[in-house]
């Protein structure tokens, strides 16, 4: 599960950086700056998700070992 959470974090970060670097002018002209905030929120919410997935994987390993 952890690789999925990491992939999500990377995906939101890359999307945000692409929008920031290449489309910032277009976003401002068309009043879509909230797309950048959405990418930031997705990236930041990925960290609690990563923590949950790490705990989930640890519990699954513990159950299988016991």
PyMOL Python script that loads the backbone (N, CA, C, O; Angstrom):
from pymol import cmd

cmd.read_pdbstr("""\
ATOM      1  N   UNK A   1       0.812  -1.192   0.000  1.00  0.00           N
ATOM      2  CA  UNK A   1       0.000   0.000   0.000  1.00  0.00           C
ATOM      3  C   UNK A   1       0.864   1.269   0.000  1.00  0.00           C
ATOM      4  O   UNK A   1       0.469   2.290  -0.562  1.00  0.00           O
ATOM      5  N   UNK A   2       2.011   1.204   0.613  1.00  0.00           N
ATOM      6  CA  UNK A   2       2.875   2.387   0.697  1.00  0.00           C
ATOM      7  C   UNK A   2       3.263   2.904  -0.691  1.00  0.00           C
ATOM      8  O   UNK A   2       3.258   4.117  -0.904  1.00  0.00           O
ATOM      9  N   UNK A   3       3.600   2.024  -1.643  1.00  0.00           N
ATOM     10  CA  UNK A   3       3.944   2.559  -2.969  1.00  0.00           C
ATOM     11  C   UNK A   3       2.808   3.356  -3.618  1.00  0.00           C
ATOM     12  O   UNK A   3       3.067   4.301  -4.362  1.00  0.00           O
ATOM     13  N   UNK A   4       1.558   2.985  -3.344  1.00  0.00           N
ATOM     14  CA  UNK A   4       0.436   3.739  -3.892  1.00  0.00           C
ATOM     15  C   UNK A   4       0.367   5.136  -3.278  1.00  0.00           C
ATOM     16  O   UNK A   4       0.108   6.113  -3.980  1.00  0.00           O
ATOM     17  N   UNK A   5       0.595   5.229  -1.981  1.00  0.00           N
ATOM     18  CA  UNK A   5       0.581   6.530  -1.318  1.00  0.00           C
ATOM     19  C   UNK A   5       1.732   7.398  -1.814  1.00  0.00           C
ATOM     20  O   UNK A   5       1.551   8.595  -2.038  1.00  0.00           O
ATOM     21  N   UNK A   6       2.898   6.815  -1.985  1.00  0.00           N
ATOM     22  CA  UNK A   6       4.052   7.569  -2.487  1.00  0.00           C
ATOM     23  C   UNK A   6       3.798   8.022  -3.926  1.00  0.00           C
ATOM     24  O   UNK A   6       4.130   9.149  -4.292  1.00  0.00           O
ATOM     25  N   UNK A   7       3.211   7.143  -4.736  1.00  0.00           N
ATOM     26  CA  UNK A   7       2.894   7.514  -6.120  1.00  0.00           C
ATOM     27  C   UNK A   7       1.896   8.671  -6.147  1.00  0.00           C
ATOM     28  O   UNK A   7       2.004   9.564  -6.988  1.00  0.00           O
ATOM     29  N   UNK A   8       0.940   8.660  -5.244  1.00  0.00           N
ATOM     30  CA  UNK A   8      -0.012   9.765  -5.168  1.00  0.00           C
ATOM     31  C   UNK A   8       0.659  11.066  -4.785  1.00  0.00           C
ATOM     32  O   UNK A   8       0.379  12.111  -5.372  1.00  0.00           O
ATOM     33  N   UNK A   9       1.538  11.008  -3.807  1.00  0.00           N
ATOM     34  CA  UNK A   9       2.294  12.203  -3.410  1.00  0.00           C
ATOM     35  C   UNK A   9       3.098  12.756  -4.592  1.00  0.00           C
ATOM     36  O   UNK A   9       3.081  13.957  -4.860  1.00  0.00           O
ATOM     37  N   UNK A  10       3.786  11.881  -5.279  1.00  0.00           N
ATOM     38  CA  UNK A  10       4.599  12.305  -6.421  1.00  0.00           C
ATOM     39  C   UNK A  10       3.706  12.857  -7.527  1.00  0.00           C
ATOM     40  O   UNK A  10       4.038  13.863  -8.154  1.00  0.00           O
ATOM     41  N   UNK A  11       2.579  12.202  -7.764  1.00  0.00           N
ATOM     42  CA  UNK A  11       1.664  12.661  -8.806  1.00  0.00           C
ATOM     43  C   UNK A  11       1.144  14.065  -8.552  1.00  0.00           C
ATOM     44  O   UNK A  11       1.128  14.903  -9.454  1.00  0.00           O
ATOM     45  N   UNK A  12       0.716  14.318  -7.317  1.00  0.00           N
ATOM     46  CA  UNK A  12       0.220  15.668  -6.985  1.00  0.00           C
ATOM     47  C   UNK A  12       1.342  16.693  -7.066  1.00  0.00           C
ATOM     48  O   UNK A  12       1.122  17.811  -7.535  1.00  0.00           O
ATOM     49  N   UNK A  13       2.538  16.332  -6.617  1.00  0.00           N
ATOM     50  CA  UNK A  13       3.662  17.267  -6.665  1.00  0.00           C
ATOM     51  C   UNK A  13       4.026  17.606  -8.105  1.00  0.00           C
ATOM     52  O   UNK A  13       4.242  18.772  -8.437  1.00  0.00           O
ATOM     53  N   UNK A  14       4.093  16.595  -8.954  1.00  0.00           N
ATOM     54  CA  UNK A  14       4.446  16.826 -10.358  1.00  0.00           C
ATOM     55  C   UNK A  14       3.368  17.658 -11.052  1.00  0.00           C
ATOM     56  O   UNK A  14       3.680  18.591 -11.792  1.00  0.00           O
ATOM     57  N   UNK A  15       2.103  17.321 -10.813  1.00  0.00           N
ATOM     58  CA  UNK A  15       1.011  18.088 -11.423  1.00  0.00           C
ATOM     59  C   UNK A  15       1.072  19.553 -10.984  1.00  0.00           C
ATOM     60  O   UNK A  15       0.912  20.458 -11.804  1.00  0.00           O
ATOM     61  N   UNK A  16       1.301  19.779  -9.705  1.00  0.00           N
ATOM     62  CA  UNK A  16       1.390  21.147  -9.204  1.00  0.00           C
ATOM     63  C   UNK A  16       2.557  21.905  -9.792  1.00  0.00           C
ATOM     64  O   UNK A  16       2.426  23.074 -10.156  1.00  0.00           O
ATOM     65  N   UNK A  17       3.704  21.243  -9.888  1.00  0.00           N
ATOM     66  CA  UNK A  17       4.876  21.914 -10.462  1.00  0.00           C
ATOM     67  C   UNK A  17       4.677  22.223 -11.942  1.00  0.00           C
ATOM     68  O   UNK A  17       5.074  23.290 -12.411  1.00  0.00           O
ATOM     69  N   UNK A  18       4.071  21.308 -12.672  1.00  0.00           N
ATOM     70  CA  UNK A  18       3.810  21.560 -14.095  1.00  0.00           C
ATOM     71  C   UNK A  18       2.871  22.746 -14.253  1.00  0.00           C
ATOM     72  O   UNK A  18       3.104  23.628 -15.079  1.00  0.00           O
ATOM     73  N   UNK A  19       1.801  22.761 -13.451  1.00  0.00           N
ATOM     74  CA  UNK A  19       0.875  23.888 -13.527  1.00  0.00           C
ATOM     75  C   UNK A  19       1.557  25.196 -13.145  1.00  0.00           C
ATOM     76  O   UNK A  19       1.335  26.227 -13.781  1.00  0.00           O
ATOM     77  N   UNK A  20       2.377  25.152 -12.116  1.00  0.00           N
ATOM     78  CA  UNK A  20       3.038  26.362 -11.640  1.00  0.00           C
ATOM     79  C   UNK A  20       4.035  26.901 -12.661  1.00  0.00           C
ATOM     80  O   UNK A  20       4.091  28.107 -12.905  1.00  0.00           O
ATOM     81  N   UNK A  21       4.816  26.013 -13.251  1.00  0.00           N
ATOM     82  CA  UNK A  21       5.882  26.447 -14.153  1.00  0.00           C
ATOM     83  C   UNK A  21       5.354  26.792 -15.547  1.00  0.00           C
ATOM     84  O   UNK A  21       5.722  27.825 -16.108  1.00  0.00           O
ATOM     85  N   UNK A  22       4.503  25.947 -16.106  1.00  0.00           N
ATOM     86  CA  UNK A  22       4.124  26.104 -17.508  1.00  0.00           C
ATOM     87  C   UNK A  22       2.767  26.777 -17.732  1.00  0.00           C
ATOM     88  O   UNK A  22       2.539  27.355 -18.794  1.00  0.00           O
ATOM     89  N   UNK A  23       1.874  26.711 -16.761  1.00  0.00           N
ATOM     90  CA  UNK A  23       0.510  27.191 -16.988  1.00  0.00           C
ATOM     91  C   UNK A  23       0.064  28.284 -16.024  1.00  0.00           C
ATOM     92  O   UNK A  23      -1.127  28.584 -15.938  1.00  0.00           O
ATOM     93  N   UNK A  24       0.988  28.870 -15.312  1.00  0.00           N
ATOM     94  CA  UNK A  24       0.594  29.872 -14.314  1.00  0.00           C
ATOM     95  C   UNK A  24      -0.130  31.057 -14.950  1.00  0.00           C
ATOM     96  O   UNK A  24      -1.139  31.524 -14.422  1.00  0.00           O
ATOM     97  N   UNK A  25       0.373  31.534 -16.060  1.00  0.00           N
ATOM     98  CA  UNK A  25      -0.274  32.650 -16.746  1.00  0.00           C
ATOM     99  C   UNK A  25      -1.679  32.294 -17.212  1.00  0.00           C
ATOM    100  O   UNK A  25      -2.616  33.073 -17.041  1.00  0.00           O
ATOM    101  N   UNK A  26      -1.816  31.117 -17.799  1.00  0.00           N
ATOM    102  CA  UNK A  26      -3.135  30.675 -18.272  1.00  0.00           C
ATOM    103  C   UNK A  26      -4.099  30.526 -17.107  1.00  0.00           C
ATOM    104  O   UNK A  26      -5.261  30.923 -17.200  1.00  0.00           O
ATOM    105  N   UNK A  27      -3.612  29.946 -15.996  1.00  0.00           N
ATOM    106  CA  UNK A  27      -4.474  29.776 -14.824  1.00  0.00           C
ATOM    107  C   UNK A  27      -4.949  31.120 -14.292  1.00  0.00           C
ATOM    108  O   UNK A  27      -6.105  31.261 -13.894  1.00  0.00           O
ATOM    109  N   UNK A  28      -4.062  32.102 -14.286  1.00  0.00           N
ATOM    110  CA  UNK A  28      -4.435  33.437 -13.804  1.00  0.00           C
ATOM    111  C   UNK A  28      -5.434  34.103 -14.753  1.00  0.00           C
ATOM    112  O   UNK A  28      -6.413  34.703 -14.309  1.00  0.00           O
ATOM    113  N   UNK A  29      -5.185  33.996 -16.041  1.00  0.00           N
ATOM    114  CA  UNK A  29      -6.086  34.610 -17.021  1.00  0.00           C
ATOM    115  C   UNK A  29      -7.496  34.040 -16.959  1.00  0.00           C
ATOM    116  O   UNK A  29      -8.475  34.764 -17.139  1.00  0.00           O
ATOM    117  N   UNK A  30      -7.593  32.753 -16.706  1.00  0.00           N
ATOM    118  CA  UNK A  30      -8.898  32.085 -16.713  1.00  0.00           C
ATOM    119  C   UNK A  30      -9.448  31.852 -15.307  1.00  0.00           C
ATOM    120  O   UNK A  30     -10.414  31.111 -15.123  1.00  0.00           O
ATOM    121  N   UNK A  31      -8.828  32.486 -14.328  1.00  0.00           N
ATOM    122  CA  UNK A  31      -9.286  32.418 -12.935  1.00  0.00           C
ATOM    123  C   UNK A  31      -9.377  30.980 -12.409  1.00  0.00           C
ATOM    124  O   UNK A  31     -10.378  30.575 -11.819  1.00  0.00           O
ATOM    125  N   UNK A  32      -8.293  30.219 -12.645  1.00  0.00           N
ATOM    126  CA  UNK A  32      -8.230  28.827 -12.186  1.00  0.00           C
ATOM    127  C   UNK A  32      -7.061  28.605 -11.220  1.00  0.00           C
ATOM    128  O   UNK A  32      -6.471  27.525 -11.205  1.00  0.00           O
ATOM    129  N   UNK A  33      -6.724  29.615 -10.415  1.00  0.00           N
ATOM    130  CA  UNK A  33      -5.624  29.443  -9.467  1.00  0.00           C
ATOM    131  C   UNK A  33      -5.932  28.365  -8.448  1.00  0.00           C
ATOM    132  O   UNK A  33      -5.018  27.822  -7.827  1.00  0.00           O
ATOM    133  N   UNK A  34      -7.213  28.045  -8.265  1.00  0.00           N
ATOM    134  CA  UNK A  34      -7.569  27.009  -7.293  1.00  0.00           C
ATOM    135  C   UNK A  34      -7.008  25.646  -7.690  1.00  0.00           C
ATOM    136  O   UNK A  34      -6.893  24.763  -6.841  1.00  0.00           O
ATOM    137  N   UNK A  35      -6.657  25.456  -8.958  1.00  0.00           N
ATOM    138  CA  UNK A  35      -6.048  24.194  -9.363  1.00  0.00           C
ATOM    139  C   UNK A  35      -4.709  23.991  -8.653  1.00  0.00           C
ATOM    140  O   UNK A  35      -4.364  22.873  -8.272  1.00  0.00           O
ATOM    141  N   UNK A  36      -3.963  25.075  -8.481  1.00  0.00           N
ATOM    142  CA  UNK A  36      -2.695  24.973  -7.749  1.00  0.00           C
ATOM    143  C   UNK A  36      -2.942  24.607  -6.288  1.00  0.00           C
ATOM    144  O   UNK A  36      -2.216  23.794  -5.715  1.00  0.00           O
ATOM    145  N   UNK A  37      -3.966  25.208  -5.688  1.00  0.00           N
ATOM    146  CA  UNK A  37      -4.299  24.894  -4.299  1.00  0.00           C
ATOM    147  C   UNK A  37      -4.777  23.452  -4.175  1.00  0.00           C
ATOM    148  O   UNK A  37      -4.521  22.797  -3.165  1.00  0.00           O
ATOM    149  N   UNK A  38      -5.471  22.958  -5.196  1.00  0.00           N
ATOM    150  CA  UNK A  38      -5.912  21.563  -5.178  1.00  0.00           C
ATOM    151  C   UNK A  38      -4.713  20.622  -5.195  1.00  0.00           C
ATOM    152  O   UNK A  38      -4.691  19.628  -4.469  1.00  0.00           O
ATOM    153  N   UNK A  39      -3.720  20.933  -6.018  1.00  0.00           N
ATOM    154  CA  UNK A  39      -2.506  20.118  -6.055  1.00  0.00           C
ATOM    155  C   UNK A  39      -1.774  20.165  -4.716  1.00  0.00           C
ATOM    156  O   UNK A  39      -1.288  19.143  -4.232  1.00  0.00           O
ATOM    157  N   UNK A  40      -1.698  21.345  -4.127  1.00  0.00           N
ATOM    158  CA  UNK A  40      -1.044  21.471  -2.830  1.00  0.00           C
ATOM    159  C   UNK A  40      -1.788  20.665  -1.765  1.00  0.00           C
ATOM    160  O   UNK A  40      -1.171  19.972  -0.956  1.00  0.00           O
ATOM    161  N   UNK A  41      -3.114  20.762  -1.774  1.00  0.00           N
ATOM    162  CA  UNK A  41      -3.906  20.019  -0.797  1.00  0.00           C
ATOM    163  C   UNK A  41      -3.740  18.510  -0.999  1.00  0.00           C
ATOM    164  O   UNK A  41      -3.598  17.768  -0.028  1.00  0.00           O
ATOM    165  N   UNK A  42      -3.758  18.055  -2.251  1.00  0.00           N
ATOM    166  CA  UNK A  42      -3.562  16.634  -2.527  1.00  0.00           C
ATOM    167  C   UNK A  42      -2.206  16.151  -2.045  1.00  0.00           C
ATOM    168  O   UNK A  42      -2.083  15.061  -1.487  1.00  0.00           O
ATOM    169  N   UNK A  43      -1.198  16.968  -2.266  1.00  0.00           N
ATOM    170  CA  UNK A  43       0.153  16.610  -1.821  1.00  0.00           C
ATOM    171  C   UNK A  43       0.225  16.546  -0.297  1.00  0.00           C
ATOM    172  O   UNK A  43       0.756  15.587   0.264  1.00  0.00           O
ATOM    173  N   UNK A  44      -0.307  17.564   0.367  1.00  0.00           N
ATOM    174  CA  UNK A  44      -0.221  17.600   1.834  1.00  0.00           C
ATOM    175  C   UNK A  44      -1.077  16.520   2.483  1.00  0.00           C
ATOM    176  O   UNK A  44      -0.660  15.932   3.481  1.00  0.00           O
ATOM    177  N   UNK A  45      -2.261  16.242   1.946  1.00  0.00           N
ATOM    178  CA  UNK A  45      -3.105  15.177   2.495  1.00  0.00           C
ATOM    179  C   UNK A  45      -2.515  13.801   2.225  1.00  0.00           C
ATOM    180  O   UNK A  45      -2.926  12.813   2.834  1.00  0.00           O
ATOM    181  N   UNK A  46      -1.556  13.738   1.316  1.00  0.00           N
ATOM    182  CA  UNK A  46      -0.888  12.469   1.050  1.00  0.00           C
ATOM    183  C   UNK A  46      -0.036  11.997   2.215  1.00  0.00           C
ATOM    184  O   UNK A  46       0.173  10.795   2.380  1.00  0.00           O
ATOM    185  N   UNK A  47       0.454  12.910   3.015  1.00  0.00           N
ATOM    186  CA  UNK A  47       1.305  12.512   4.140  1.00  0.00           C
ATOM    187  C   UNK A  47       0.532  11.759   5.223  1.00  0.00           C
ATOM    188  O   UNK A  47       1.018  10.733   5.699  1.00  0.00           O
ATOM    189  N   UNK A  48      -0.648  12.225   5.631  1.00  0.00           N
ATOM    190  CA  UNK A  48      -1.422  11.389   6.562  1.00  0.00           C
ATOM    191  C   UNK A  48      -1.813  10.053   5.923  1.00  0.00           C
ATOM    192  O   UNK A  48      -1.838   9.023   6.597  1.00  0.00           O
ATOM    193  N   UNK A  49      -2.113  10.074   4.638  1.00  0.00           N
ATOM    194  CA  UNK A  49      -2.425   8.831   3.935  1.00  0.00           C
ATOM    195  C   UNK A  49      -1.235   7.885   3.935  1.00  0.00           C
ATOM    196  O   UNK A  49      -1.397   6.678   4.113  1.00  0.00           O
ATOM    197  N   UNK A  50      -0.047   8.426   3.737  1.00  0.00           N
ATOM    198  CA  UNK A  50       1.164   7.609   3.775  1.00  0.00           C
ATOM    199  C   UNK A  50       1.356   6.995   5.154  1.00  0.00           C
ATOM    200  O   UNK A  50       1.712   5.823   5.271  1.00  0.00           O
ATOM    201  N   UNK A  51       1.121   7.785   6.199  1.00  0.00           N
ATOM    202  CA  UNK A  51       1.259   7.267   7.564  1.00  0.00           C
ATOM    203  C   UNK A  51       0.269   6.132   7.823  1.00  0.00           C
ATOM    204  O   UNK A  51       0.618   5.129   8.445  1.00  0.00           O
ATOM    205  N   UNK A  52      -0.957   6.292   7.348  1.00  0.00           N
ATOM    206  CA  UNK A  52      -1.970   5.244   7.523  1.00  0.00           C
ATOM    207  C   UNK A  52      -1.561   3.980   6.779  1.00  0.00           C
ATOM    208  O   UNK A  52      -1.697   2.878   7.309  1.00  0.00           O
ATOM    209  N   UNK A  53      -1.064   4.129   5.557  1.00  0.00           N
ATOM    210  CA  UNK A  53      -0.658   2.957   4.768  1.00  0.00           C
ATOM    211  C   UNK A  53       0.554   2.265   5.392  1.00  0.00           C
ATOM    212  O   UNK A  53       0.658   1.039   5.348  1.00  0.00           O
ATOM    213  N   UNK A  54       1.462   3.034   5.967  1.00  0.00           N
ATOM    214  CA  UNK A  54       2.616   2.420   6.636  1.00  0.00           C
ATOM    215  C   UNK A  54       2.153   1.612   7.845  1.00  0.00           C
ATOM    216  O   UNK A  54       2.638   0.505   8.080  1.00  0.00           O
ATOM    217  N   UNK A  55       1.218   2.166   8.606  1.00  0.00           N
ATOM    218  CA  UNK A  55       0.679   1.445   9.763  1.00  0.00           C
ATOM    219  C   UNK A  55      -0.074   0.196   9.306  1.00  0.00           C
ATOM    220  O   UNK A  55       0.039  -0.862   9.926  1.00  0.00           O
ATOM    221  N   UNK A  56      -0.830   0.318   8.240  1.00  0.00           N
ATOM    222  CA  UNK A  56      -1.581  -0.815   7.700  1.00  0.00           C
ATOM    223  C   UNK A  56      -0.638  -1.934   7.275  1.00  0.00           C
ATOM    224  O   UNK A  56      -0.863  -3.097   7.611  1.00  0.00           O
ATOM    225  N   UNK A  57       0.417  -1.590   6.540  1.00  0.00           N
ATOM    226  CA  UNK A  57       1.380  -2.594   6.097  1.00  0.00           C
ATOM    227  C   UNK A  57       2.091  -3.241   7.276  1.00  0.00           C
ATOM    228  O   UNK A  57       2.327  -4.449   7.263  1.00  0.00           O
ATOM    229  N   UNK A  58       2.437  -2.458   8.297  1.00  0.00           N
ATOM    230  CA  UNK A  58       3.105  -3.022   9.479  1.00  0.00           C
ATOM    231  C   UNK A  58       2.177  -3.991  10.199  1.00  0.00           C
ATOM    232  O   UNK A  58       2.613  -5.057  10.634  1.00  0.00           O
ATOM    233  N   UNK A  59       0.904  -3.633  10.329  1.00  0.00           N
ATOM    234  CA  UNK A  59      -0.048  -4.541  10.981  1.00  0.00           C
ATOM    235  C   UNK A  59      -0.245  -5.811  10.163  1.00  0.00           C
ATOM    236  O   UNK A  59      -0.361  -6.898  10.730  1.00  0.00           O
ATOM    237  N   UNK A  60      -0.284  -5.691   8.861  1.00  0.00           N
ATOM    238  CA  UNK A  60      -0.447  -6.870   8.008  1.00  0.00           C
ATOM    239  C   UNK A  60       0.757  -7.799   8.135  1.00  0.00           C
ATOM    240  O   UNK A  60       0.587  -9.016   8.208  1.00  0.00           O
ATOM    241  N   UNK A  61       1.982  -7.242   8.163  1.00  0.00           N
ATOM    242  CA  UNK A  61       3.175  -8.069   8.343  1.00  0.00           C
ATOM    243  C   UNK A  61       3.158  -8.762   9.694  1.00  0.00           C
ATOM    244  O   UNK A  61       3.540  -9.927   9.806  1.00  0.00           O
ATOM    245  N   UNK A  62       2.710  -8.040  10.732  1.00  0.00           N
ATOM    246  CA  UNK A  62       2.641  -8.613  12.077  1.00  0.00           C
ATOM    247  C   UNK A  62       1.631  -9.757  12.129  1.00  0.00           C
ATOM    248  O   UNK A  62       1.896 -10.789  12.745  1.00  0.00           O
ATOM    249  N   UNK A  63       0.484  -9.582  11.492  1.00  0.00           N
ATOM    250  CA  UNK A  63      -0.535 -10.639  11.475  1.00  0.00           C
ATOM    251  C   UNK A  63      -0.050 -11.875  10.745  1.00  0.00           C
ATOM    252  O   UNK A  63      -0.299 -12.998  11.185  1.00  0.00           O
ATOM    253  N   UNK A  64       0.646 -11.676   9.626  1.00  0.00           N
ATOM    254  CA  UNK A  64       1.153 -12.817   8.859  1.00  0.00           C
ATOM    255  C   UNK A  64       2.263 -13.542   9.586  1.00  0.00           C
ATOM    256  O   UNK A  64       2.389 -14.760   9.460  1.00  0.00           O
ATOM    257  N   UNK A  65       3.081 -12.814  10.352  1.00  0.00           N
ATOM    258  CA  UNK A  65       4.184 -13.441  11.087  1.00  0.00           C
ATOM    259  C   UNK A  65       3.682 -14.191  12.304  1.00  0.00           C
ATOM    260  O   UNK A  65       4.293 -15.171  12.729  1.00  0.00           O
ATOM    261  N   UNK A  66       2.565 -13.735  12.872  1.00  0.00           N
ATOM    262  CA  UNK A  66       2.076 -14.327  14.122  1.00  0.00           C
ATOM    263  C   UNK A  66       1.116 -15.390  13.861  1.00  0.00           C
ATOM    264  O   UNK A  66       0.601 -16.001  14.798  1.00  0.00           O
TER     265      UNK A  66
END
""", "prot")
cmd.dss("prot")
cmd.show_as("cartoon", "prot")
cmd.util.cbc("prot")
cmd.orient("prot")
